[in-house]
């Protein structure tokens, strides 16, 4: 019988397996903790999206929890979102769309557009978009059982 040495001994395999098990267990525990709704939101994240030269622009926004985790917090029941879009003299936003909630009210006064939505309970993200002309900036304000939280304003530059 020929003995072939592969360069890996049984101790190394057992030692590696012993270290791999806790790492796998820790990796699977993290998503379960971040899906918990017991974390109180402390801030709002807002990010702009869209392609240069295209008019369809928008923002994606969600609630985040406290440092150091900054985890995404599911929307509690009764949460509303107000998107305030402010345009320059030649700016405008038309045909707004939103995923993650239902439109309650919309207003347009001068260069300010306001869209109020009831967000989907348990949802974690809202996308708002429209056909943007000129320069428009958007801000998100969430209200709910946690109080009121507002984002900074981000620019949406149309095509």
Secondary structure, DSSP 8 states (H G I E B T S, - for coil): ------S--HHHHHHHHHHHHHHHHHHHHHHHHHT-S-S---EEEEEEE--TT-SEEEEEEEEE--TTT--B----TT-EEEEEEEE-TT-EEEEEEEESEEEEEEEEETTEEEEEEEE-TT---EEEEEEEESEEEEEEEEEETTEEEE---EEEE--
